[in-house]
């Protein structure tokens, strides 16, 4: 039976915020709502037609009769949204369709273990991180937070799992889902924004995954997942949670990640989940540069004037993270679009572009990358500190090229998995690397995509021979004058 509990619209614009001292924006602005201050306006709102909601409710009721899964999801959220934005042109509509994707035909992530992805909200994110690549992509096309992230069509997920696991009917997802390839929850948005306490779409997804005994890993910048009503839904034998924390400098976080809960709150959530027996990792991702490229690895590094320092990501973060009890850290150096760097400069008054040497390191026309040698130094230093405090360490290669996938495997504590989940959770037995490339193309509109290196597409990880370049990267030592550089005056931000 589908729940139809009536939900209050009070404080709808602040639903993602629990402590205003740790967050800085409410979302969306009140002007986007239909005014409901008079009985006349309430009456007109009740008369607004809701064809989208009517269709979704009807489809849900049909699935109730067909499936053994007992759905108690409150479909009235769609009705309220449809009424609320009846007089506003919502780009893409009040429902986000096609929520699940297999993305590892794209050249940037063909070796990704967990490229089967789902977002429970689409076309935006209240966290609104200035460096977000999804924000850059969707802003260009006018979709980002226009006017707010919209919930997915939950019936698509219900129907998908019902068809594959309760029937013999055809489904393009059958081959992938029957292998129980773990699902990554969180990609182009955050599924555990605080707005989910209102809409509960992510809670419903967790219920579905638990019912079908389906493994999943959650990527989030929110502490909502540690609240009791969410924590109680997490099955330790099915679930891994990865918290993204690029910095523990909350003064800067409020400017660069304006809608996220503070790092302090996220670290507390990490501690809560770790104590509850959930396999929890912290992603220091994206790593922001501390000094300009070459500062650590080029003995001939020179700078005209005091060397600038960007006080955001720090090596000392490892100690703060380890204090939560988490057993795993995943590091991933950022690649930043001009859109992101421009937004950061506007927000904090600090131009990061001079930190990059785009003449020598130009992996893409749009993005700004650090040199491989400098990135390796950061990874080595994070590993050294992780080893010191007894935390496992691994590296995410996304955004920096496939050579980073192969070249940094010696840094993985878990040689079977760069996300460090296999052998930690019994249900994580498969991954998206095993999906043939021809099968991957069924899930993309880019049918001309090609494998970067077909011979290595399914090669076993953790035991590949080292190339000369990899040996060279591992031999990098700090410049001889490293200690004297620490004594130089710096420009801090």
C-alpha angles and dihedrals in degrees: 000000000000113000117239100184111162112242127207119238092208114128092001091150093056099041094115093052123079100162117028092199089065097043131045110197138054116211138243105012115249092247089074092063127085108252111247103175097117134051089239093058091045090053092050090049092054090054095053109116115241108196094159093054092044091054094046092048092049092049090047092053090052090052089050089061094045104040131066089217110106104224118198097169116143106236092185089089088078091051093051092049092047091051094043094054098032092118096041127078103238107197106235094007134266093293128060111219130198094035099170125070140173101212106173096104086077114098093237097062111022090128096045113129095208108037095136097103140181135181118196089203127039145195095034148005130229090222087071095189109194094225096049113131091204089056090051092050098044096041090061090057095043097248104108112113090333089178100329141323109290127216121250125248097267090196090069090061093043092050093045095054094039092053095047100041104029104034143036093232121130118268130166087221096055098094093048099042096044088059087058091232102183117257120231110219110204127036120132091020139010114267092200101056110143090254087077090075083069101040101027094202092136091049089055091050090053090051091052094048092048092049093052091041090238122164120233142171121213122214113195146153092201134093092211089098089068094058112110097248090055098036090054089059095054113101110206091208092055106027141076123177125205118192116202113219115165093173142006090209097108094183088063093037090063089059101038099033098028099171101040126102110256121274087245090061092044092051089051089052090051089054092048094051093044091054089049091059098253114144099244131183133181118223113210087199131174095026108207119212115260096198132010118289112283096025093116102030109030112081088197094052111145133177129190102239130343113353109249119232125202107211102205115089111036136181088230089069088084092071092050091049094046090054089067092065095245113148101208140052124189117199125198125172113226128245109201133204122223085245090059096045092048091051091049092051091051092050101045105016094240123121111214096181094090087060088069127071099212093171091065100027109046109147093154137012094237105036134069117224136183120232118272092241093054092046090051090054091055091049092048092051093048089049092049091053093044090052089050094055096036099249122139116243137203140161133238112214099191112130098016103074136271092273087072090057091058099031099056102042090109086070094058113104086199107051091193099058135026089207089053097228105113112094087017095074116032095215092060097089102130137041142187094262088077093059110104114244092241089057091049091056090063089071100050137068089217096084092166093064115127135200111262092218112006093187093058098037093104100018116141113260130227098036106062117132116256120249123218090256091054091050089050093052091052092052094059113128129186115269115273091247093051093119093050090050090058088059094054119105111261137202105231129196 
